[in-house]
Amino acid sequence: MSFYTFILQKILFPISNIIIRRKFWRYYKEFLKSQYFNREKIEELQLIKLKKLVKHAYETVPLYKESMDKANVNPEEIKTLQDIKKLPVVTKNDFRNGFPQKCTSNIISKSKWVPDSTSGSTGSPFEFIRDKEFSDYTLANTLRNHTWTGYNVGNKIIGLWGFHKRPFQAQIFEKLIRRKFISSFDVEINYKDYYKIIKNYNPYLIEAYSASVTHFAKLLKQEGLYDLTVPAVISSAETLYPENKKIIEEMLHTKVYNRYGSREVGNIAHECEERKGLHINAESYIVEVVKKHPEDEQGRLIVTNLTNFTMPFIRYDTEDYATIFLQAKSSTKKEQNKICSCGRTLPMLKSVEGRVTDFIILTNGKELSYLFFNYFFEQYGAYLKQFQVIQDKKDHLLMRLVITNKYTDSKEREIVQGIKNKVGKDMNITIEKVDKVEKEKSGKLRPVKRLI
């Protein structure tokens, strides 16, 4: 531990938390212990928080009073974690209708509100309210997750991220933890400058959108810039494809860790050093994977945030698909439910498969995962620099392609036929050649996008 990290962890954060009445450092220290609790103790903590949250939401948040009454359920019926299934699922549209009065607590002063929003993956922004308690829990989870990569609080960080307006207090915090931001919007223009910044700053960790750090790695390879070494990269906000993980690790001489979360509910799950699945931050979240059919491996990812009492998210449909690891019981307390060799007993997601709107709806009504297109176009690396597939009608796909000088009309016919073989002859396909695939307003890049 360096002198700076010692001062930060032993003096600055503990004292500043007392002075400014924040709790993130206390929660962080608690989380370092609770990640090794046995399953029963973790579930006991979850149930206590869930009961308190549901009672609060029912009594003070009109959205939950109405939806729970309609479902004929009351807070007293929540006696076990399994009882959460009695509660109705809520969606973004439920929150949008009547925001903010209908979905915020009527006993919490607006002076305690921390308004925020997402850009909206389909171009429709989503506004929400959080509070300091939620922010402290989120920060504590983030710091703990960082340590799973070998990071020590106070090590330097680069954020290759979309820019959000940060309050002055947040800017001070970024300086304290030595986190520097560079824009994900301008990678293709500024990648040589970014290369110099990273080389000179020498961070332990890079946090980035998956597509942005992948694009950065590909541009480094194109320029023959092989001499960056960053011990850890956290990929977030977008799907981490295996081939992208490979090139990031090759060009940054690093290990890539996958993280799953969202701006409205925080960091939900993260890979540990074993990188064989994502540990759920179970002290702050209850995660369900709701399947259409019992035999399905994956299902809709439903999240309950246990820490936001200003605008509760209880059984919130994230619009993502995921696969969860089933927890195996053991006869010995020490080994009970340990499903990762790292020793942490937190429940795990096997994978997060992507957003609902990243799945194409075929003309027969079946869904086709974005992964098909990712693997399909992999074989055309010599002919294409980038691709984007957009479903704008039930029977139409628009394919935007950034082509190389090797691309030919015959290769285009081959691509169209190959995709038609999968999506069906009733699906019409239009090819549009573009100079680049535009990013979303958030700075993310979506290779597959459903607009219907």
C-alpha positions as CSV (number, residue, x, y, z in Angstrom):
1,M,0.0,0.0,0.0
2,S,1.4,3.4,-1.0
3,F,1.6,6.3,1.4
4,Y,-1.3,8.1,-0.5
5,T,-3.6,5.1,-0.4
6,F,-2.8,4.6,3.3
7,I,-3.7,8.3,4.0
8,L,-6.9,8.0,1.8
9,Q,-8.2,4.8,3.4
10,K,-7.1,5.4,7.1
11,I,-7.6,9.1,7.5
12,L,-9.3,11.1,4.6
13,F,-12.3,8.8,3.9
14,P,-13.2,7.9,7.5
15,I,-12.9,11.5,8.7
16,S,-14.6,13.1,5.7
17,N,-17.6,10.6,6.0
18,I,-18.2,11.9,9.5
19,I,-17.8,15.5,8.5
20,I,-20.1,15.4,5.5
21,R,-22.4,12.8,7.0
22,R,-21.9,10.2,4.3
23,K,-21.7,6.4,4.8
24,F,-20.1,4.9,1.8
25,W,-16.8,4.1,3.5
26,R,-18.6,2.4,6.4
27,Y,-20.7,0.4,3.9
28,Y,-17.6,-0.5,1.9
29,K,-15.8,-1.9,5.0
30,E,-19.0,-3.9,5.9
31,F,-19.2,-5.3,2.4
32,L,-15.6,-6.6,2.5
33,K,-16.8,-8.8,5.4
34,S,-20.3,-9.7,4.3
35,Q,-19.2,-11.0,0.9
36,Y,-18.0,-14.1,2.8
37,F,-21.1,-14.6,5.0
38,N,-23.0,-17.9,4.7
39,R,-26.1,-17.9,2.5
40,E,-28.5,-17.9,5.4
41,K,-27.0,-14.7,6.8
42,I,-27.1,-12.9,3.5
43,E,-30.7,-13.9,2.9
44,E,-31.6,-12.8,6.4
45,L,-30.1,-9.3,5.6
46,Q,-32.0,-9.2,2.3
47,L,-35.3,-10.1,3.9
48,I,-35.1,-7.5,6.7
49,K,-34.4,-4.8,4.0
50,L,-37.1,-6.1,1.7
51,K,-39.8,-6.0,4.3
52,K,-38.9,-2.5,5.3
53,L,-38.8,-1.3,1.7
54,V,-42.1,-2.9,0.7
55,K,-43.9,-1.4,3.7
56,H,-42.4,2.0,3.0
57,A,-43.3,1.9,-0.7
58,Y,-46.9,0.7,0.0
59,E,-47.5,3.4,2.5
60,T,-45.8,6.4,0.8
61,V,-45.5,5.7,-3.0
62,P,-48.7,5.9,-5.0
63,L,-47.4,3.6,-7.8
64,Y,-46.8,0.7,-5.4
65,K,-50.0,1.3,-3.4
66,E,-52.0,1.1,-6.6
67,S,-50.2,-1.9,-8.1
68,M,-50.1,-3.9,-4.9
69,D,-53.8,-3.3,-4.3
70,K,-54.6,-4.4,-7.9
71,A,-52.5,-7.5,-7.3
72,N,-54.4,-8.1,-4.0
73,V,-51.2,-8.2,-1.9
74,N,-50.1,-6.3,1.2
75,P,-46.7,-5.8,2.9
76,E,-47.6,-8.3,5.7
77,E,-47.6,-11.1,3.2
78,I,-43.9,-10.7,2.6
79,K,-42.6,-13.2,5.1
80,T,-39.9,-14.9,3.1
81,L,-37.7,-14.0,0.1
82,Q,-39.8,-16.2,-2.1
83,D,-42.8,-14.1,-1.3
84,I,-41.3,-11.3,-3.4
85,K,-42.9,-13.2,-6.4
86,K,-46.3,-12.1,-5.0
87,L,-45.4,-8.5,-5.9
88,P,-46.2,-7.1,-9.3
89,V,-43.3,-6.4,-11.8
90,V,-42.8,-2.7,-12.6
91,T,-41.5,-1.2,-15.9
92,K,-40.0,2.0,-17.2
93,N,-43.4,3.0,-18.5
94,D,-44.9,2.6,-15.1
95,F,-42.4,5.1,-13.8
96,R,-42.8,7.4,-16.7
97,N,-46.5,7.7,-16.1
98,G,-47.0,10.4,-13.5
99,F,-43.3,11.0,-12.8
100,P,-42.3,12.2,-10.3
101,Q,-45.3,12.5,-8.0
102,K,-46.7,9.0,-8.5
103,C,-43.4,7.0,-8.1
104,T,-41.6,8.9,-5.3
105,S,-42.2,8.8,-1.6
106,N,-44.5,11.5,-0.2
107,I,-42.7,11.6,3.1
108,I,-39.2,12.4,1.8
109,S,-38.4,16.0,1.2
110,K,-37.5,17.1,-2.3
111,S,-34.4,18.8,-0.7
112,K,-33.0,15.2,-0.4
113,W,-33.7,14.3,-4.0
114,V,-30.8,13.6,-6.4
115,P,-32.4,13.8,-9.9
116,D,-30.8,11.8,-12.6
117,S,-31.6,10.3,-16.0
118,T,-30.5,7.9,-18.7
119,S,-30.2,8.8,-22.3
120,G,-32.6,5.9,-23.2
121,S,-31.4,3.0,-25.3
122,T,-34.2,3.5,-27.8
123,G,-34.0,7.3,-27.8
124,S,-36.5,7.8,-25.0
125,P,-34.8,9.3,-21.9
126,F,-35.7,7.8,-18.5
127,E,-35.8,10.1,-15.5
128,F,-35.5,8.9,-12.0
129,I,-34.7,10.1,-8.4
130,R,-32.1,8.7,-6.1
131,D,-31.0,9.8,-2.7
132,K,-27.7,10.0,-0.7
133,E,-28.3,6.6,0.9
134,F,-28.6,4.9,-2.5
135,S,-25.6,6.8,-3.7
136,D,-23.5,5.7,-0.7
137,Y,-24.5,2.0,-1.2
138,T,-23.7,2.2,-4.9
139,L,-20.3,3.7,-4.3
140,A,-19.5,1.1,-1.6
141,N,-20.5,-1.7,-4.0
142,T,-18.3,-0.1,-6.8
143,L,-15.3,0.2,-4.6
144,R,-15.7,-3.4,-3.4
145,N,-16.1,-4.7,-6.9
146,H,-13.0,-2.8,-7.9
147,T,-10.9,-4.7,-5.3
148,W,-11.9,-8.0,-7.0
149,T,-9.6,-6.9,-9.8
150,G,-6.7,-6.4,-7.4
151,Y,-7.3,-2.7,-7.3
152,N,-6.5,-0.9,-4.0
153,V,-8.6,2.2,-3.2
154,G,-6.5,5.1,-4.2
155,N,-4.9,3.4,-7.2
156,K,-5.2,5.5,-10.4
157,I,-8.2,4.9,-12.7
158,I,-9.1,6.0,-16.2
159,G,-12.8,6.2,-17.2
160,L,-13.4,5.8,-20.9
161,W,-17.0,6.9,-20.5
162,G,-19.9,9.0,-21.7
163,F,-19.9,12.4,-19.9
164,H,-22.5,13.2,-17.4
165,K,-22.7,16.5,-15.5
166,R,-21.1,16.0,-12.2
167,P,-21.7,18.1,-9.1
168,F,-18.8,19.8,-7.4
169,Q,-18.7,17.2,-4.6
170,A,-18.4,14.4,-7.1
171,Q,-15.6,16.1,-8.9
172,I,-13.7,16.4,-5.6
173,F,-14.2,12.7,-5.0
174,E,-12.9,11.8,-8.4
175,K,-9.7,13.7,-7.7
176,L,-9.3,12.0,-4.3
177,I,-9.5,8.5,-5.8
178,R,-7.4,9.7,-8.7
179,R,-10.0,8.9,-11.4
180,K,-9.5,10.7,-14.7
181,F,-12.1,10.7,-17.5
182,I,-11.7,10.6,-21.3
183,S,-14.6,10.7,-23.6
184,S,-16.0,7.6,-25.2
185,F,-17.5,9.7,-28.0
186,D,-14.2,10.6,-29.7
187,V,-12.2,7.4,-29.6
188,E,-11.6,7.2,-33.4
189,I,-10.5,10.9,-33.5
190,N,-8.4,11.1,-30.3
191,Y,-7.1,7.6,-29.8
192,K,-3.5,8.6,-30.2
193,D,-4.0,11.3,-27.5
194,Y,-5.7,8.7,-25.3
195,Y,-2.8,6.4,-25.8
196,K,-0.4,9.1,-24.5
197,I,-2.7,10.0,-21.6
198,I,-2.9,6.4,-20.5
199,K,0.8,5.8,-20.9
200,N,1.7,8.9,-18.9
201,Y,-0.9,8.5,-16.2
202,N,-0.2,4.8,-15.8
203,P,-3.5,3.7,-14.3
204,Y,-4.1,0.4,-12.5
205,L,-7.6,0.2,-13.9
206,I,-9.6,1.4,-16.9
207,E,-13.4,1.5,-16.6
208,A,-15.1,1.6,-20.1
209,Y,-18.0,0.9,-22.3
210,S,-17.2,-2.4,-23.9
211,A,-17.5,-1.1,-27.5
212,S,-15.4,1.9,-26.8
213,V,-12.4,0.1,-25.3
214,T,-12.7,-2.5,-28.0
215,H,-12.5,0.1,-30.7
216,F,-9.6,1.7,-28.9
217,A,-7.8,-1.6,-28.8
218,K,-8.4,-2.2,-32.5
219,L,-7.0,1.3,-33.4
220,L,-3.9,0.6,-31.3
221,K,-3.4,-2.6,-33.2
222,Q,-3.9,-0.9,-36.5
223,E,-1.2,1.7,-35.5
224,G,1.2,-0.9,-34.1
225,L,1.0,0.6,-30.6
226,Y,1.6,-2.5,-28.5
227,D,3.3,-1.1,-25.4
228,L,0.4,-0.1,-23.1
229,T,0.1,-2.2,-19.9
230,V,-3.0,-1.8,-17.7
231,P,-3.4,-4.5,-15.0
232,A,-7.2,-4.4,-15.1
233,V,-10.1,-3.3,-17.4
234,I,-13.7,-3.3,-16.3
235,S,-16.1,-3.6,-19.2
236,S,-19.6,-2.3,-18.5
237,A,-22.8,-0.9,-20.0
238,E,-22.6,-3.1,-23.2
239,T,-22.2,-6.7,-24.0
240,L,-18.7,-8.0,-23.7
241,Y,-18.1,-10.4,-26.7
242,P,-15.4,-13.1,-26.4
243,E,-13.4,-11.8,-29.4
244,N,-13.6,-8.3,-28.1
245,K,-12.3,-9.4,-24.7
246,K,-9.4,-11.1,-26.5
247,I,-8.2,-8.0,-28.4
248,I,-8.5,-5.8,-25.3
249,E,-6.4,-8.2,-23.3
250,E,-3.9,-8.5,-26.1
251,M,-3.4,-4.7,-26.7
252,L,-3.5,-3.5,-23.1
253,H,-1.7,-6.5,-21.6
254,T,-4.6,-6.8,-19.1
255,K,-7.3,-8.9,-17.6
256,V,-10.9,-7.8,-18.5
257,Y,-13.6,-8.0,-15.9
258,N,-17.3,-7.9,-16.8
259,R,-19.7,-5.7,-14.8
260,Y,-23.5,-5.5,-15.0
261,G,-25.6,-2.6,-13.8
262,S,-27.6,0.4,-14.9
263,R,-27.6,4.0,-14.1
264,E,-31.0,3.9,-12.4
265,V,-30.3,1.0,-10.1
266,G,-26.5,1.0,-9.8
267,N,-23.9,-1.8,-10.1
268,I,-25.7,-5.1,-9.7
269,A,-23.1,-7.8,-10.4
270,H,-19.4,-8.0,-11.2
271,E,-16.8,-10.6,-12.0
272,C,-14.2,-11.6,-9.4
273,E,-10.7,-12.6,-10.0
274,E,-11.9,-16.1,-11.2
275,R,-13.9,-14.5,-14.0
276,K,-16.3,-17.4,-14.3
277,G,-19.6,-15.5,-13.7
278,L,-20.8,-12.3,-12.0
279,H,-21.3,-12.1,-8.2
280,I,-24.5,-10.2,-7.3
281,N,-24.1,-7.4,-4.8
282,A,-26.7,-9.2,-2.7
283,E,-26.6,-6.8,0.3
284,S,-28.1,-4.2,-2.0
285,Y,-30.1,-6.2,-4.6
286,I,-32.4,-9.1,-5.0
287,V,-32.1,-10.5,-8.5
288,E,-34.6,-12.8,-10.2
289,V,-34.4,-14.4,-13.7
290,V,-38.0,-14.9,-14.8
291,K,-38.3,-17.5,-17.6
292,K,-41.0,-17.8,-20.2
293,H,-40.8,-21.6,-20.0
294,P,-39.3,-23.7,-17.2
295,E,-36.9,-25.4,-19.6
296,D,-35.4,-22.1,-20.8
297,E,-31.8,-21.3,-19.6
298,Q,-32.3,-17.6,-19.7
299,G,-35.1,-15.2,-18.7
300,R,-35.9,-11.6,-18.1
301,L,-33.7,-10.0,-15.4
302,I,-35.9,-8.5,-12.6
303,V,-34.1,-6.4,-10.0
304,T,-35.1,-5.1,-6.6
305,N,-32.9,-2.3,-5.3
306,L,-33.0,-2.5,-1.5
307,T,-31.5,1.0,-0.9
308,N,-33.4,3.7,-2.7
309,F,-36.3,4.8,-0.5
310,T,-37.0,8.0,-2.4
311,M,-38.0,6.3,-5.6
312,P,-38.1,2.6,-4.9
313,F,-37.3,0.0,-7.7
314,I,-39.1,-3.2,-6.5
315,R,-39.3,-6.0,-9.0
316,Y,-38.1,-3.7,-11.8
317,D,-37.9,-5.1,-15.3
318,T,-34.5,-4.2,-16.5
319,E,-35.4,-5.3,-20.1
320,D,-32.3,-7.5,-20.1
321,Y,-32.0,-11.2,-20.5
322,A,-29.7,-13.2,-18.1
323,T,-28.8,-16.7,-17.0
324,I,-28.4,-17.4,-13.3
325,F,-26.3,-20.0,-11.5
326,L,-28.4,-22.3,-9.4
327,Q,-26.9,-22.5,-5.9
328,A,-26.1,-25.9,-4.7
329,K,-26.6,-26.9,-1.1
330,S,-23.8,-28.6,0.9
331,S,-23.8,-30.6,4.1
332,T,-20.9,-28.5,5.6
333,K,-21.5,-25.0,6.7
334,K,-18.1,-23.9,5.4
335,E,-18.8,-25.1,1.9
336,Q,-22.5,-24.3,1.9
337,N,-23.5,-22.7,-1.3
338,K,-20.0,-21.8,-2.3
339,I,-20.2,-21.8,-6.1
340,C,-17.0,-19.8,-6.8
341,S,-13.5,-20.8,-5.9
342,C,-12.8,-17.3,-4.8
343,G,-14.6,-18.1,-1.5
344,R,-17.3,-15.4,-1.8
345,T,-20.7,-16.7,-1.1
346,L,-22.7,-14.0,-3.0
347,P,-25.1,-15.5,-5.5
348,M,-24.0,-15.4,-9.1
349,L,-25.2,-14.6,-12.6
350,K,-23.7,-16.9,-15.3
351,S,-24.2,-14.2,-17.9
352,V,-26.2,-11.2,-19.0
353,E,-27.4,-11.8,-22.6
354,G,-28.4,-8.2,-23.6
355,R,-31.4,-6.0,-23.8
356,V,-34.8,-7.0,-25.0
357,T,-34.4,-4.4,-27.8
358,D,-31.1,-6.2,-28.9
359,F,-33.2,-9.2,-30.0
360,I,-34.7,-9.2,-33.5
361,I,-38.3,-10.4,-33.8
362,L,-38.7,-12.8,-36.8
363,T,-41.8,-12.8,-38.9
364,N,-42.9,-16.0,-37.2
365,G,-42.8,-14.3,-33.9
366,K,-39.7,-15.9,-32.5
367,E,-36.8,-13.9,-31.1
368,L,-33.2,-14.0,-32.6
369,S,-30.4,-12.9,-30.3
370,Y,-28.0,-10.2,-31.3
371,L,-25.2,-12.8,-30.8
372,F,-26.1,-14.4,-34.1
373,F,-25.2,-11.2,-36.0
374,N,-22.0,-10.8,-33.9
375,Y,-20.8,-14.3,-34.8
376,F,-22.0,-14.1,-38.4
377,F,-20.1,-10.9,-39.2
378,E,-17.0,-12.2,-37.5
379,Q,-16.2,-14.2,-40.6
380,Y,-16.2,-11.0,-42.7
381,G,-13.5,-9.2,-40.8
382,A,-11.5,-8.6,-44.0
383,Y,-14.5,-6.9,-45.7
384,L,-16.2,-4.9,-42.9
385,K,-14.8,-2.5,-40.3
386,Q,-18.2,-2.1,-38.5
387,F,-21.8,-3.2,-38.8
388,Q,-25.1,-2.3,-37.3
389,V,-28.4,-4.2,-37.8
390,I,-31.6,-2.2,-37.2
391,Q,-35.1,-3.7,-37.2
392,D,-37.4,-0.8,-38.1
393,K,-40.3,-2.9,-39.3
394,K,-41.7,-6.3,-38.6
395,D,-40.4,-7.6,-41.9
396,H,-37.4,-5.3,-42.5
397,L,-33.8,-5.1,-41.4
398,L,-31.6,-2.2,-42.2
399,M,-27.9,-3.1,-42.2
400,R,-25.4,-0.3,-42.0
401,L,-22.0,-1.4,-43.0
402,V,-18.6,0.3,-42.9
403,I,-16.7,-1.6,-45.7
404,T,-13.1,-2.1,-46.6
405,N,-11.7,-1.9,-50.2
406,K,-12.0,-5.7,-50.4
407,Y,-15.8,-5.6,-50.2
408,T,-17.5,-6.6,-53.5
409,D,-21.1,-6.9,-54.8
410,S,-20.7,-10.7,-54.7
411,K,-19.7,-10.6,-51.1
412,E,-22.7,-8.4,-50.4
413,R,-25.0,-11.0,-52.0
414,E,-23.3,-13.7,-49.9
415,I,-23.9,-11.7,-46.7
416,V,-27.6,-11.0,-47.5
417,Q,-28.2,-14.7,-48.4
418,G,-26.5,-15.9,-45.2
419,I,-28.6,-13.7,-43.0
420,K,-31.8,-14.6,-44.9
421,N,-31.0,-18.3,-44.3
422,K,-31.4,-17.5,-40.6
423,V,-34.1,-14.8,-40.4
424,G,-36.3,-16.3,-43.2
425,K,-37.2,-15.3,-46.7
426,D,-40.0,-13.1,-45.6
427,M,-37.6,-10.7,-43.9
428,N,-36.5,-7.9,-46.3
429,I,-32.9,-6.6,-46.0
430,T,-31.5,-3.3,-47.0
431,I,-27.8,-2.6,-47.1
432,E,-26.6,1.0,-46.4
433,K,-22.9,1.7,-46.7
434,V,-21.8,4.4,-44.2
435,D,-18.5,6.0,-43.1
436,K,-19.1,5.0,-39.5
437,V,-21.8,3.6,-37.2
438,E,-23.1,6.4,-35.0
439,K,-23.1,6.0,-31.2
440,E,-26.1,6.5,-29.0
441,K,-26.4,9.8,-27.1
442,S,-24.9,8.1,-24.1
443,G,-21.7,7.3,-26.0
444,K,-22.6,3.6,-26.3
445,L,-22.4,1.7,-29.6
446,R,-25.3,-0.8,-30.3
447,P,-24.5,-3.3,-33.1
448,V,-28.1,-4.6,-33.1
449,K,-31.1,-2.4,-32.4
450,R,-34.8,-3.1,-32.5
451,L,-37.1,-0.1,-33.0
452,I,-40.4,-1.9,-33.1
